Amino acid sequence: MSGPWLIRSTRCSLLTLFAASGFLLSGCQSQQNSEVLQVEAQNQALKTAAEEARRRLPPSQQKPPVAGSRLPPAPAKAVIVTAPAPVLEPVPQVPSFLPYLQGRAGATGPGEQRYTPVPPPATSDTVRVALMLPLSGRNAAIGQAMLNAAQLAVFDFADPRFELLPLDTKGTPEGAARAAQNAIGDGAALILGPLTANSVGAVAPAARAANVPVIAFSNDSSIAGQGIYTMGFLPSAQVARVTRFANQKGVTRFAALAPNNAYGVRVVKALERTVASLGATLVQIQYYDPFAQDFTEPVRVLANYDERRKALLDQRKELEKEGGEVAEKALKRLENLQTIGDLPFEALLVADGGKRLQSVAALLPFYDIDPGKIRMLGTGQWDEPGIGKEPALIGGWFAAPPPAARKEFETQYTDTYAAAPPRLVTLAYDATALAAVLSAGSGFPDFSVNTFINPSGFWGRDGIFRFAPSGTAERGLAVLEIGRDGVRVINKAPESFELVIN
């Protein structure tokens, strides 16, 4: 891709789309189309903060935010609307968000620079939103799929004023920084993306200086705040949800098997916090090298296999010495066992996914961690097709967004692009649809802080979500059980944030 390009909606009005009976296009389709315009790439040097913001509308002309305000409700099948919950309580302002609030007001604090954005030309009422994705490099496939999903959201929800500006980050922080400069220079009022935490970190300084909010697709909570929002699914929330459910079903003793990397550590810490809050016990933690080819040793240690195996062999020897009918019956019962003695935990959280999860899970019954006795628990990384092909995971539980919420989207995507969508592309759809809805109507779009952190939240293809004042996404998660032919919901996701327990 040689340069940035625009996707402009020329479809029927947003109100017409909200009134439609389903997600797919209806009678207004014949009036609508999309226009892709090639424009010349911008290769200018990095601009100063004032130059970057020169096309932004001054804060004094923005719609004043109202604490606890809501977006107009839409029909149940609309994709991005506020959840039907009442406003729970006033939204607190935490210290990590204050610099962004001060910047929008034009005030300065210690170490801050004053800037005065210049409004865009009065002749244009276009709302431009940048979409930053890795459209080249090793993550190009997921980047293109997310762009496809974003285009569907434009077709479904945007009015004619809305323009989506896709920009290639090339899958690197340096590429993301250049893309952010181009987006801000082109007058983007909002940035969607980038995908990874490193790229978000590279984008953040320019975006904050120009007062351009960022809705990133990362799940790293450490990069959120001060105008940076993260759409990614938080492992900590997934762990808390499935652990609480297991505890409600009588599990009080937990163990963890996790990769020795940042993700594994985050999952284990979340498990420690949740278990402590429940008054339960985390009896064992076992890490393994995520780059290893063989995971035998950590699984063997977790299973206490050597001692339990020795106990079985010693028991057999004693019975053989003892002799007699009773001893022979006891030996008969022991002949198909690998070990003897119970494990100290009732549930095991395996914090991994993909091929590594399959390799680790296959070793569990081999070293006598019996899935028939030990409840297997997982994270959102288990939320992949074909998870039930590994027998050791059948009957396992994990927390994830409700699958029914994205089922129609998956059908729509497959019908449009003749390929099944990767799991993460709903993030791009929901973020783009949210931007389109907030851009609708007369006047400047409402991308204010209070709109984003609306406590009632929004409804998307992954169920309800809202942004906390910290900038991270909070979600209503379901608990799913793995079967041979797929997964089933065993505990429904809440449909209102008044029912969510964090």
Secondary structure as a PSIPRED ss2 file (coil, helix, strand):
# PSIPRED VFORMAT (PSIPRED V4.0)

   1 M C   1.000  0.000  0.000
   2 S C   1.000  0.000  0.000
   3 G C   1.000  0.000  0.000
   4 P C   1.000  0.000  0.000
   5 W E   0.000  0.000  1.000
   6 L E   0.000  0.000  1.000
   7 I E   0.000  0.000  1.000
   8 R E   0.000  0.000  1.000
   9 S E   0.000  0.000  1.000
  10 T C   1.000  0.000  0.000
  11 R C   1.000  0.000  0.000
  12 C C   1.000  0.000  0.000
  13 S C   1.000  0.000  0.000
  14 L H   0.000  1.000  0.000
  15 L H   0.000  1.000  0.000
  16 T H   0.000  1.000  0.000
  17 L H   0.000  1.000  0.000
  18 F H   0.000  1.000  0.000
  19 A H   0.000  1.000  0.000
  20 A C   1.000  0.000  0.000
  21 S C   1.000  0.000  0.000
  22 G C   1.000  0.000  0.000
  23 F C   1.000  0.000  0.000
  24 L C   1.000  0.000  0.000
  25 L C   1.000  0.000  0.000
  26 S C   1.000  0.000  0.000
  27 G H   0.000  1.000  0.000
  28 C H   0.000  1.000  0.000
  29 Q H   0.000  1.000  0.000
  30 S H   0.000  1.000  0.000
  31 Q H   0.000  1.000  0.000
  32 Q C   1.000  0.000  0.000
  33 N C   1.000  0.000  0.000
  34 S E   0.000  0.000  1.000
  35 E E   0.000  0.000  1.000
  36 V E   0.000  0.000  1.000
  37 L E   0.000  0.000  1.000
  38 Q E   0.000  0.000  1.000
  39 V C   1.000  0.000  0.000
  40 E C   1.000  0.000  0.000
  41 A C   1.000  0.000  0.000
  42 Q C   1.000  0.000  0.000
  43 N C   1.000  0.000  0.000
  44 Q C   1.000  0.000  0.000
  45 A C   1.000  0.000  0.000
  46 L C   1.000  0.000  0.000
  47 K C   1.000  0.000  0.000
  48 T C   1.000  0.000  0.000
  49 A H   0.000  1.000  0.000
  50 A H   0.000  1.000  0.000
  51 E H   0.000  1.000  0.000
  52 E H   0.000  1.000  0.000
  53 A C   1.000  0.000  0.000
  54 R C   1.000  0.000  0.000
  55 R C   1.000  0.000  0.000
  56 R C   1.000  0.000  0.000
  57 L C   1.000  0.000  0.000
  58 P C   1.000  0.000  0.000
  59 P H   0.000  1.000  0.000
  60 S H   0.000  1.000  0.000
  61 Q H   0.000  1.000  0.000
  62 Q C   1.000  0.000  0.000
  63 K C   1.000  0.000  0.000
  64 P C   1.000  0.000  0.000
  65 P C   1.000  0.000  0.000
  66 V C   1.000  0.000  0.000
  67 A C   1.000  0.000  0.000
  68 G C   1.000  0.000  0.000
  69 S C   1.000  0.000  0.000
  70 R C   1.000  0.000  0.000
  71 L C   1.000  0.000  0.000
  72 P C   1.000  0.000  0.000
  73 P C   1.000  0.000  0.000
  74 A C   1.000  0.000  0.000
  75 P C   1.000  0.000  0.000
  76 A C   1.000  0.000  0.000
  77 K C   1.000  0.000  0.000
  78 A C   1.000  0.000  0.000
  79 V C   1.000  0.000  0.000
  80 I C   1.000  0.000  0.000
  81 V E   0.000  0.000  1.000
  82 T E   0.000  0.000  1.000
  83 A C   1.000  0.000  0.000
  84 P C   1.000  0.000  0.000
  85 A C   1.000  0.000  0.000
  86 P C   1.000  0.000  0.000
  87 V C   1.000  0.000  0.000
  88 L C   1.000  0.000  0.000
  89 E C   1.000  0.000  0.000
  90 P C   1.000  0.000  0.000
  91 V C   1.000  0.000  0.000
  92 P C   1.000  0.000  0.000
  93 Q C   1.000  0.000  0.000
  94 V C   1.000  0.000  0.000
  95 P H   0.000  1.000  0.000
  96 S H   0.000  1.000  0.000
  97 F H   0.000  1.000  0.000
  98 L H   0.000  1.000  0.000
  99 P H   0.000  1.000  0.000
 100 Y H   0.000  1.000  0.000
 101 L H   0.000  1.000  0.000
 102 Q H   0.000  1.000  0.000
 103 G H   0.000  1.000  0.000
 104 R H   0.000  1.000  0.000
 105 A H   0.000  1.000  0.000
 106 G C   1.000  0.000  0.000
 107 A C   1.000  0.000  0.000
 108 T C   1.000  0.000  0.000
 109 G C   1.000  0.000  0.000
 110 P C   1.000  0.000  0.000
 111 G C   1.000  0.000  0.000
 112 E C   1.000  0.000  0.000
 113 Q C   1.000  0.000  0.000
 114 R C   1.000  0.000  0.000
 115 Y C   1.000  0.000  0.000
 116 T C   1.000  0.000  0.000
 117 P C   1.000  0.000  0.000
 118 V C   1.000  0.000  0.000
 119 P C   1.000  0.000  0.000
 120 P C   1.000  0.000  0.000
 121 P C   1.000  0.000  0.000
 122 A C   1.000  0.000  0.000
 123 T C   1.000  0.000  0.000
 124 S C   1.000  0.000  0.000
 125 D C   1.000  0.000  0.000
 126 T C   1.000  0.000  0.000
 127 V E   0.000  0.000  1.000
 128 R E   0.000  0.000  1.000
 129 V E   0.000  0.000  1.000
 130 A E   0.000  0.000  1.000
 131 L E   0.000  0.000  1.000
 132 M E   0.000  0.000  1.000
 133 L E   0.000  0.000  1.000
 134 P C   1.000  0.000  0.000
 135 L C   1.000  0.000  0.000
 136 S C   1.000  0.000  0.000
 137 G C   1.000  0.000  0.000
 138 R C   1.000  0.000  0.000
 139 N C   1.000  0.000  0.000
 140 A H   0.000  1.000  0.000
 141 A H   0.000  1.000  0.000
 142 I H   0.000  1.000  0.000
 143 G H   0.000  1.000  0.000
 144 Q H   0.000  1.000  0.000
 145 A H   0.000  1.000  0.000
 146 M H   0.000  1.000  0.000
 147 L H   0.000  1.000  0.000
 148 N H   0.000  1.000  0.000
 149 A H   0.000  1.000  0.000
 150 A H   0.000  1.000  0.000
 151 Q H   0.000  1.000  0.000
 152 L H   0.000  1.000  0.000
 153 A H   0.000  1.000  0.000
 154 V H   0.000  1.000  0.000
 155 F H   0.000  1.000  0.000
 156 D H   0.000  1.000  0.000
 157 F H   0.000  1.000  0.000
 158 A C   1.000  0.000  0.000
 159 D C   1.000  0.000  0.000
 160 P C   1.000  0.000  0.000
 161 R C   1.000  0.000  0.000
 162 F E   0.000  0.000  1.000
 163 E E   0.000  0.000  1.000
 164 L E   0.000  0.000  1.000
 165 L E   0.000  0.000  1.000
 166 P E   0.000  0.000  1.000
 167 L E   0.000  0.000  1.000
 168 D E   0.000  0.000  1.000
 169 T C   1.000  0.000  0.000
 170 K C   1.000  0.000  0.000
 171 G C   1.000  0.000  0.000
 172 T C   1.000  0.000  0.000
 173 P H   0.000  1.000  0.000
 174 E H   0.000  1.000  0.000
 175 G H   0.000  1.000  0.000
 176 A H   0.000  1.000  0.000
 177 A H   0.000  1.000  0.000
 178 R H   0.000  1.000  0.000
 179 A H   0.000  1.000  0.000
 180 A H   0.000  1.000  0.000
 181 Q H   0.000  1.000  0.000
 182 N H   0.000  1.000  0.000
 183 A H   0.000  1.000  0.000
 184 I H   0.000  1.000  0.000
 185 G H   0.000  1.000  0.000
 186 D C   1.000  0.000  0.000
 187 G C   1.000  0.000  0.000
 188 A C   1.000  0.000  0.000
 189 A C   1.000  0.000  0.000
 190 L E   0.000  0.000  1.000
 191 I E   0.000  0.000  1.000
 192 L E   0.000  0.000  1.000
 193 G C   1.000  0.000  0.000
 194 P C   1.000  0.000  0.000
 195 L C   1.000  0.000  0.000
 196 T C   1.000  0.000  0.000
 197 A H   0.000  1.000  0.000
 198 N H   0.000  1.000  0.000
 199 S H   0.000  1.000  0.000
 200 V H   0.000  1.000  0.000
 201 G H   0.000  1.000  0.000
 202 A H   0.000  1.000  0.000
 203 V H   0.000  1.000  0.000
 204 A H   0.000  1.000  0.000
 205 P H   0.000  1.000  0.000
 206 A H   0.000  1.000  0.000
 207 A H   0.000  1.000  0.000
 208 R H   0.000  1.000  0.000
 209 A H   0.000  1.000  0.000
 210 A C   1.000  0.000  0.000
 211 N C   1.000  0.000  0.000
 212 V C   1.000  0.000  0.000
 213 P C   1.000  0.000  0.000
 214 V E   0.000  0.000  1.000
 215 I E   0.000  0.000  1.000
 216 A E   0.000  0.000  1.000
 217 F C   1.000  0.000  0.000
 218 S C   1.000  0.000  0.000
 219 N C   1.000  0.000  0.000
 220 D C   1.000  0.000  0.000
 221 S H   0.000  1.000  0.000
 222 S H   0.000  1.000  0.000
 223 I H   0.000  1.000  0.000
 224 A C   1.000  0.000  0.000
 225 G E   0.000  0.000  1.000
 226 Q C   1.000  0.000  0.000
 227 G C   1.000  0.000  0.000
 228 I E   0.000  0.000  1.000
 229 Y E   0.000  0.000  1.000
 230 T E   0.000  0.000  1.000
 231 M C   1.000  0.000  0.000
 232 G C   1.000  0.000  0.000
 233 F C   1.000  0.000  0.000
 234 L C   1.000  0.000  0.000
 235 P H   0.000  1.000  0.000
 236 S H   0.000  1.000  0.000
 237 A H   0.000  1.000  0.000
 238 Q H   0.000  1.000  0.000
 239 V H   0.000  1.000  0.000
 240 A H   0.000  1.000  0.000
 241 R H   0.000  1.000  0.000
 242 V H   0.000  1.000  0.000
 243 T H   0.000  1.000  0.000
 244 R H   0.000  1.000  0.000
 245 F H   0.000  1.000  0.000
 246 A H   0.000  1.000  0.000
 247 N H   0.000  1.000  0.000
 248 Q H   0.000  1.000  0.000
 249 K C   1.000  0.000  0.000
 250 G C   1.000  0.000  0.000
 251 V C   1.000  0.000  0.000
 252 T C   1.000  0.000  0.000
 253 R E   0.000  0.000  1.000
 254 F E   0.000  0.000  1.000
 255 A E   0.000  0.000  1.000
 256 A E   0.000  0.000  1.000
 257 L E   0.000  0.000  1.000
 258 A E   0.000  0.000  1.000
 259 P E   0.000  0.000  1.000
 260 N C   1.000  0.000  0.000
 261 N C   1.000  0.000  0.000
 262 A H   0.000  1.000  0.000
 263 Y H   0.000  1.000  0.000
 264 G H   0.000  1.000  0.000
 265 V H   0.000  1.000  0.000
 266 R H   0.000  1.000  0.000
 267 V H   0.000  1.000  0.000
 268 V H   0.000  1.000  0.000
 269 K H   0.000  1.000  0.000
 270 A H   0.000  1.000  0.000
 271 L H   0.000  1.000  0.000
 272 E H   0.000  1.000  0.000
 273 R H   0.000  1.000  0.000
 274 T H   0.000  1.000  0.000
 275 V H   0.000  1.000  0.000
 276 A H   0.000  1.000  0.000
 277 S H   0.000  1.000  0.000
 278 L H   0.000  1.000  0.000
 279 G C   1.000  0.000  0.000
 280 A C   1.000  0.000  0.000
 281 T E   0.000  0.000  1.000
 282 L E   0.000  0.000  1.000
 283 V E   0.000  0.000  1.000
 284 Q E   0.000  0.000  1.000
 285 I E   0.000  0.000  1.000
 286 Q E   0.000  0.000  1.000
 287 Y E   0.000  0.000  1.000
 288 Y E   0.000  0.000  1.000
 289 D C   1.000  0.000  0.000
 290 P C   1.000  0.000  0.000
 291 F C   1.000  0.000  0.000
 292 A C   1.000  0.000  0.000
 293 Q C   1.000  0.000  0.000
 294 D C   1.000  0.000  0.000
 295 F C   1.000  0.000  0.000
 296 T H   0.000  1.000  0.000
 297 E H   0.000  1.000  0.000
 298 P H   0.000  1.000  0.000
 299 V H   0.000  1.000  0.000
 300 R H   0.000  1.000  0.000
 301 V H   0.000  1.000  0.000
 302 L H   0.000  1.000  0.000
 303 A C   1.000  0.000  0.000
 304 N C   1.000  0.000  0.000
 305 Y H   0.000  1.000  0.000
 306 D H   0.000  1.000  0.000
 307 E H   0.000  1.000  0.000
 308 R H   0.000  1.000  0.000
 309 R H   0.000  1.000  0.000
 310 K H   0.000  1.000  0.000
 311 A H   0.000  1.000  0.000
 312 L H   0.000  1.000  0.000
 313 L H   0.000  1.000  0.000
 314 D H   0.000  1.000  0.000
 315 Q H   0.000  1.000  0.000
 316 R H   0.000  1.000  0.000
 317 K H   0.000  1.000  0.000
 318 E H   0.000  1.000  0.000
 319 L H   0.000  1.000  0.000
 320 E H   0.000  1.000  0.000
 321 K H   0.000  1.000  0.000
 322 E H   0.000  1.000  0.000
 323 G C   1.000  0.000  0.000
 324 G H   0.000  1.000  0.000
 325 E H   0.000  1.000  0.000
 326 V H   0.000  1.000  0.000
 327 A H   0.000  1.000  0.000
 328 E H   0.000  1.000  0.000
 329 K H   0.000  1.000  0.000
 330 A H   0.000  1.000  0.000
 331 L H   0.000  1.000  0.000
 332 K H   0.000  1.000  0.000
 333 R H   0.000  1.000  0.000
 334 L H   0.000  1.000  0.000
 335 E C   1.000  0.000  0.000
 336 N C   1.000  0.000  0.000
 337 L C   1.000  0.000  0.000
 338 Q C   1.000  0.000  0.000
 339 T C   1.000  0.000  0.000
 340 I C   1.000  0.000  0.000
 341 G C   1.000  0.000  0.000
 342 D C   1.000  0.000  0.000
 343 L C   1.000  0.000  0.000
 344 P C   1.000  0.000  0.000
 345 F C   1.000  0.000  0.000
 346 E C   1.000  0.000  0.000
 347 A E   0.000  0.000  1.000
 348 L E   0.000  0.000  1.000
 349 L E   0.000  0.000  1.000
 350 V E   0.000  0.000  1.000
 351 A C   1.000  0.000  0.000
 352 D C   1.000  0.000  0.000
 353 G C   1.000  0.000  0.000
 354 G H   0.000  1.000  0.000
 355 K H   0.000  1.000  0.000
 356 R H   0.000  1.000  0.000
 357 L H   0.000  1.000  0.000
 358 Q H   0.000  1.000  0.000
 359 S H   0.000  1.000  0.000
 360 V H   0.000  1.000  0.000
 361 A H   0.000  1.000  0.000
 362 A H   0.000  1.000  0.000
 363 L H   0.000  1.000  0.000
 364 L H   0.000  1.000  0.000
 365 P H   0.000  1.000  0.000
 366 F H   0.000  1.000  0.000
 367 Y C   1.000  0.000  0.000
 368 D C   1.000  0.000  0.000
 369 I C   1.000  0.000  0.000
 370 D C   1.000  0.000  0.000
 371 P C   1.000  0.000  0.000
 372 G C   1.000  0.000  0.000
 373 K C   1.000  0.000  0.000
 374 I C   1.000  0.000  0.000
 375 R E   0.000  0.000  1.000
 376 M E   0.000  0.000  1.000
 377 L E   0.000  0.000  1.000
 378 G E   0.000  0.000  1.000
 379 T C   1.000  0.000  0.000
 380 G H   0.000  1.000  0.000
 381 Q H   0.000  1.000  0.000
 382 W H   0.000  1.000  0.000
 383 D C   1.000  0.000  0.000
 384 E C   1.000  0.000  0.000
 385 P C   1.000  0.000  0.000
 386 G C   1.000  0.000  0.000
 387 I H   0.000  1.000  0.000
 388 G H   0.000  1.000  0.000
 389 K H   0.000  1.000  0.000
 390 E C   1.000  0.000  0.000
 391 P H   0.000  1.000  0.000
 392 A H   0.000  1.000  0.000
 393 L H   0.000  1.000  0.000
 394 I C   1.000  0.000  0.000
 395 G C   1.000  0.000  0.000
 396 G C   1.000  0.000  0.000
 397 W E   0.000  0.000  1.000
 398 F E   0.000  0.000  1.000
 399 A E   0.000  0.000  1.000
 400 A E   0.000  0.000  1.000
 401 P C   1.000  0.000  0.000
 402 P C   1.000  0.000  0.000
 403 P H   0.000  1.000  0.000
 404 A H   0.000  1.000  0.000
 405 A H   0.000  1.000  0.000
 406 R H   0.000  1.000  0.000
 407 K H   0.000  1.000  0.000
 408 E H   0.000  1.000  0.000
 409 F H   0.000  1.000  0.000
 410 E H   0.000  1.000  0.000
 411 T H   0.000  1.000  0.000
 412 Q H   0.000  1.000  0.000
 413 Y H   0.000  1.000  0.000
 414 T H   0.000  1.000  0.000
 415 D H   0.000  1.000  0.000
 416 T H   0.000  1.000  0.000
 417 Y H   0.000  1.000  0.000
 418 A C   1.000  0.000  0.000
 419 A C   1.000  0.000  0.000
 420 A C   1.000  0.000  0.000
 421 P C   1.000  0.000  0.000
 422 P C   1.000  0.000  0.000
 423 R C   1.000  0.000  0.000
 424 L C   1.000  0.000  0.000
 425 V H   0.000  1.000  0.000
 426 T H   0.000  1.000  0.000
 427 L H   0.000  1.000  0.000
 428 A H   0.000  1.000  0.000
 429 Y H   0.000  1.000  0.000
 430 D H   0.000  1.000  0.000
 431 A H   0.000  1.000  0.000
 432 T H   0.000  1.000  0.000
 433 A H   0.000  1.000  0.000
 434 L H   0.000  1.000  0.000
 435 A H   0.000  1.000  0.000
 436 A H   0.000  1.000  0.000
 437 V H   0.000  1.000  0.000
 438 L H   0.000  1.000  0.000
 439 S H   0.000  1.000  0.000
 440 A C   1.000  0.000  0.000
 441 G C   1.000  0.000  0.000
 442 S C   1.000  0.000  0.000
 443 G C   1.000  0.000  0.000
 444 F C   1.000  0.000  0.000
 445 P C   1.000  0.000  0.000
 446 D C   1.000  0.000  0.000
 447 F C   1.000  0.000  0.000
 448 S C   1.000  0.000  0.000
 449 V H   0.000  1.000  0.000
 450 N H   0.000  1.000  0.000
 451 T H   0.000  1.000  0.000
 452 F H   0.000  1.000  0.000
 453 I C   1.000  0.000  0.000
 454 N C   1.000  0.000  0.000
 455 P C   1.000  0.000  0.000
 456 S C   1.000  0.000  0.000
 457 G C   1.000  0.000  0.000
 458 F E   0.000  0.000  1.000
 459 W E   0.000  0.000  1.000
 460 G E   0.000  0.000  1.000
 461 R C   1.000  0.000  0.000
 462 D C   1.000  0.000  0.000
 463 G E   0.000  0.000  1.000
 464 I E   0.000  0.000  1.000
 465 F E   0.000  0.000  1.000
 466 R E   0.000  0.000  1.000
 467 F E   0.000  0.000  1.000
 468 A C   1.000  0.000  0.000
 469 P C   1.000  0.000  0.000
 470 S C   1.000  0.000  0.000
 471 G C   1.000  0.000  0.000
 472 T E   0.000  0.000  1.000
 473 A E   0.000  0.000  1.000
 474 E E   0.000  0.000  1.000
 475 R E   0.000  0.000  1.000
 476 G C   1.000  0.000  0.000
 477 L C   1.000  0.000  0.000
 478 A E   0.000  0.000  1.000
 479 V E   0.000  0.000  1.000
 480 L E   0.000  0.000  1.000
 481 E E   0.000  0.000  1.000
 482 I E   0.000  0.000  1.000
 483 G E   0.000  0.000  1.000
 484 R C   1.000  0.000  0.000
 485 D C   1.000  0.000  0.000
 486 G E   0.000  0.000  1.000
 487 V E   0.000  0.000  1.000
 488 R E   0.000  0.000  1.000
 489 V E   0.000  0.000  1.000
 490 I E   0.000  0.000  1.000
 491 N E   0.000  0.000  1.000
 492 K C   1.000  0.000  0.000
 493 A C   1.000  0.000  0.000
 494 P C   1.000  0.000  0.000
 495 E C   1.000  0.000  0.000
 496 S C   1.000  0.000  0.000
 497 F H   0.000  1.000  0.000
 498 E H   0.000  1.000  0.000
 499 L H   0.000  1.000  0.000
 500 V C   1.000  0.000  0.000
 501 I C   1.000  0.000  0.000
 502 N C   1.000  0.000  0.000
